[in-house]
């Protein structure tokens, strides 16, 4: 009887589409090809010019320093998470679902979330100003990240600033925290080490990033400032690199070791990834956290990017051969201590604080590379978008006819 109820609920989730399907398809496409410079989610490979990963006494994440230069070529986010994009493409094309149980579960989690209000339970957007960066990150973990994976559990740094509570920071008495406080320290005292702010299922690091919205110079200057603090952040780079080496040590059976870390700001998020096998460091474009400036509803892009990232062990297909040439040179900079990074990192009983540096204004890569698989998925999704658009707006122009040949 219970299994019949569960089966009916699964069928309801898979068949119910309360969200705007055309808008959702457009969002998936922004991860597959460069629709325009503002909305597409691109991964930029970074080369490390100088860093302090090799100091004689080790360095905490809060004092990590890492200057980088970007390569001219970039990748589409969907190329790295090709398995996940294929799951979505198959579902959108003919409603086919994965036979693998964990994949089916996380697809259900995504669709269930899309059919809800997708809101953070706060009175208004101004309420975000009254909570700390760490509290906002916990809020996002509780209301978004924890709802998209196989488990809603997460660990919060027990040494974090701000109040510790059982209820969510949104303030609703019925909204309980699915995370708990504990030891999130990683690394080794001889190299980069410190506390991760939030650890999702021991698989994904999440870091609050100070967007410092009070910079002078008007709106455009502020927007640049927000982006600068989010991108090329030395602390998130250090955490991502260390976490990738740690995951490689703990899970040598995995097919690839491209490991992500999510950085959360008050209006945007980014994803940083490092492959500790092929020495490639990638940083995503900034992703709008909310649907509109004054909205508390999570954007489709934030939901999609977070769903793929939270479930990266299922959806990340690793680096294509031609993408492996963009070395970060971390192995070169850390050569005297590379053995420690590879063999002696631990989770728990290590230490850390938090601080941020201003970064230079950044431009997107001048060239984009796309695999045949993501090109094929793009064509299929564009066809789906065309059908949905004709159904939703029979008198409108064909908005799904955009060429996928980019």
N, C-alpha and C positions, 0 to 999 in steps of 0.2 A: 504493500500500500504506500509506504513511504517512498519507495523507488518510483512508483507511478506518479506521485505528486512531484517528485524531483524532475522526472522526465518531462512532465507537462510544463513545469516552470522553465526548464531549458528551452523547450520549443517556443514558449511565449517570448522569452528574451531574444531568441534568434529570429523570430518572425515580426516582432514589434519594432516599428521604426518611427519614433516620435520626433526624432531630430530631423533637421533639414538635410536631406540626402544629397542634393546638389552641392550645397556648401561643404559637406563632409568630403565628397569626392574631390572637390577643388582643393581641399586641405591635403588630402593624400597626394595629389599631384604636385603640390609645392615641395614635397620631399623627393620627387622623382625627376623633375626637370625645371630649368630656370625660367619660370613663368614671367617674373620681373624681379628686379634687384631688391625690392622691398619685402616680398612675401616668401620667396623660396628659401628653404633651409639648406645651407651649404656647409660642408665640412672643409676647413682650411688646414692643411698640414703646416706645422711649425718647426723651424730649426732653432735649436738652442745656441745662442751666441756665447753666453757666459752664465754660470750659475754657481751656487755654493753647496752643491750636492756632495762635494768631496772634501769638506773642511776637516781639519784634524780632530776636532772635538765633537763633531755632529752638530746638527742645527734643527731647531724646532720649526714646525710649519709656519708659525707666526713670524719667523725671521727668515723664511726661505726667500731667496732672490733668484730670479730667472729671467734674463732678457732673451727675447725671441725675435726671429724674422720669419715672415710667412713666405711660403713658396708661391709661385705664380699660378700654379694649377690648383684646383679645388675639386672636391667630390660632392655628389648629392648625398644627403643624409640617408635616403632610401637605398643607396648602393651598399652601404655598410650594414643596414638592417633589412637585407633583401628577403630573408625568410619571412619576416613579419609583413612586409609589403605584399608578398605573394599570397599569404593567408588572407589579407584584406582584399586583394584583387580578385581572388577566387570567390570570396563571399559576395562581393559587389557584382560580379559578372553573372553568377548563376546560383547564389546562396549556398554554395558548397562549403562544408565546414571540415576542419581537421579531424582525422581519426585518432590522432594522438591525444590522450586525455588532458595532459597539462596545457597543450595548445588550445584545445576546445574550451577549457576552463578560463584561460585568460582572454580568449575572444568573447566569451560570455560576460566576463567582468567589464570589458570595454563597452560592449553594447548596452549592458545594464546601466553603466555610468552615463552613456550618451543619452539614454532615455529618461534620466533624472533631471533635476533643475540645474545641476552643475555649479551651484552657488556655494560660496563660503558664507556661513551663517553669521554675518555681521550687520549691524543696522545700516551702515553706508560705507563708502570707500574711505571717507575721512577717518573711520575707526582704525584703519591700518596704521595711521600715523602714531597712534597711542601705544602700539606694541613694538617690541624690539625686533631686530633682524632675526634673531634666533627664534623668537616666538612666532614670527611670520613663517619661518621655515618649518617649524613643527606643525603649524596650521595647514600648510600645503601638504606636508607628509600625511596628516590625518585625514584631510578632505580630498586629496587627489592621489598621491603616490601609493598610499596604503590600500586604496580601493581598486588598483589596476593590476596587482600581482597575484600570485598564487596564495599569498598570506598577507594579512594586514599588519603584521608585527614589524616593529622597528625599535631601534635602540637610540636614545638621546644621550649625549655627553653629560655625565653626572656633574661635571664641573662647569657647565654652561652658565652664563649670566642670566638673570631673570628668575621669575617665580617657577617653582616646580609644583605641578598640580596633577590631579587625576582626571579632571574634566578638561576638555579641549579649550584652547585659548579663544575660541569664538564666543565663549561665555554662555552658550546654551547648556542648561543643566542636563538635558537628555543626551548631549554629545560627549561620549566618553573617549578618552585617548586610547588608541590601540597600541601605543608604544609605551616603553618604560625607560627609566634612567639607569645608566650603567657605565661600565668602562669601555670606551670606544677607541682607546689609544692603539696606534699601529706604528710599525717601523722598527728602528733599532737606535739606541743612544749614540752610536758611532756615525750615523748618517741622518737623513731627514727623518723626523719622527714627530708625533703629536697626537692630539685627539681629533677624531672625525666628529663633526657636529651632530650628524645623524647617520645611522647605518641601517639600511633597509635589508632585512633578512640576511645579514652578513654578506651581502652580495653587491650592494650599491652605496657609495658614499654621497652624502648631500651636504652642501655648504651654503650658509647664508652669505650674501655679498652686499656690502655697503654701497648703495647707489648715490648717496650724498646729494639729494636733489636741491640743495640750497646754493649751488654754485651760481655766481653772477653771470650776467650776459644774456638774459632772456631765454625763451623756450628752446631755441635751437642749440644754444650753448649748453643748456641743461641736458638736453637729449644726448649730445656728444659725451658729456660727463658721465651720464648713466652708463652708456655703452662702454666707455673707457674703463670704468671700474669693474664691469662685468667681464670684459675680455682681457686676455693676456695676463690674467691675475696670477702672480707667482705662487700664492698659497694653494690655489686649486690645481695648478700644474703639478706642484710637489706632491700633493695628496693623491692625485690621479696616478702619477708615476709609481709612487710607493705602493698604492693599493693594487696596481696591475701586477707588480712583482710578487706581492703577497698572494694574490689569487692564483698566479701561476704555480707558486710553491704549494698552495693548499689544494689545488684542483688540476694536477698535471694531466688528467684524463681529458680535459676539454679540447675541443677541436681548434680553438683559437684563443688568444689571450688579450684581445682588444677589450679593455675594461673601461667603463665610463664612470664619470662623476658629474653630478648635477649641481650647478650653482644657481641659487635662488636670490633674485632681487625683488624689490617691492612692485615692479611692473613687468619685469622680463626674467627669463631664465636662459642659461646656456648649458651645453653638454660638452665636457672635455673628455677625450678618450686617449688612452695610451696602450700600445701593443709592446709588451716587454720581451716578446720574442723577436720581432722585426724592427724594434726601435723606431716606431712611428707615433708622433703626437698630433692629434687632431682637435680642432676647436670648432664648435658649431656657430652658425649665425645666432644672434639673439632671437629669442622666441617670446612673443607677447604672452604674458601670464593670463591676462584677462581679455574678454571679448572687446570691451571698449574702455576708454579712459576712466569713466565714472562707474564702470560695472564691476560687480564682484562675481561675475560668471566666468568660469575658466574658458579660455579660448579653445577652439577645436585644435589649433596647432599645438598648444601646450599639452592638451590631453593626448594627442597622437604621439608627440615626441616623448612624453613621459611614459606612455604605455610601452613603446618600443624599448626605451632605455631601462625601465624597471624590469622588463622581461628579456634583457639582452642575452641571457644564457640560452634562451630558445630562439631568439630572432636575429642575433648578430651573426653574420656569415663570415666575418673576418675580412682581411685585406686581399683584394684581387692582386695578382702578380704585379701588374703595372703600377699599383699604388704603393708597393713596398719600397720603391726607390726614394721616397721622400723621407729620408732619415732625419730624426731629431738631433742626432749626435749626442744623446745622453750617455751612451756607452763610452764615448770619447771623454766627455767631461768628468765622468765618475769612474774612470778606468781603475784608479788605485783602490776603490772600494766597491767595485762592481760585484765582487764575490759576496759581500755582505748583503747587497740588494737582492742578489739571486738566491742566497741560501739561509740568511740569518734574520729575516724580518719576522716579526710576531704580531699577533692580534691580542691586545690586552697587556696590562702592566708595563706600559711605556709612558708619554706626556706631551702638553701643548697649550698655546694661546692663539689669539687671532689679530691680525693687523693687515692693512691693505695699502697698496701704492697706486699713485695715479699712473695711467698708461697713455700712450700717444694715440691720436685719432687714427683709426684703421680703415682701410679700404678692402672690399672683397677681392678674392683672387680674380685675375684677368681671364683665366681659362677654366672651363669645367669639363671633367671627364665623366662619361657615363658608360656603364656596362650594357651589353646586349639585353640582359635580363631586365634591368630597370627600364630600358628603352621599350621592350615588349610590354611590360606592365603599364607603362605610360600610355601606350596605344590602346590597350584594353580599357584602362580607366577613363580615357578621353571618350571612348565609345560609350561607356556606361553613363558618363556625364552628359553626353549628347542626348541619349534616350531619356534620362531624368529631366533634363532641361526642356525637351519637347513636350514631356508629360506635364510638368509644372507650369511652363510658360508657352502654351501652344502658339501664341502670336508673336513671340519674341524672336530675335535673330538667333542663329545657331551658335551658342556660346561654347559648345564643345568641339568646335571645328578647328581650334588652335592647333597648329602643326606640332607634332611630337618629334619632329626631326632635328630639334636643337641638340 
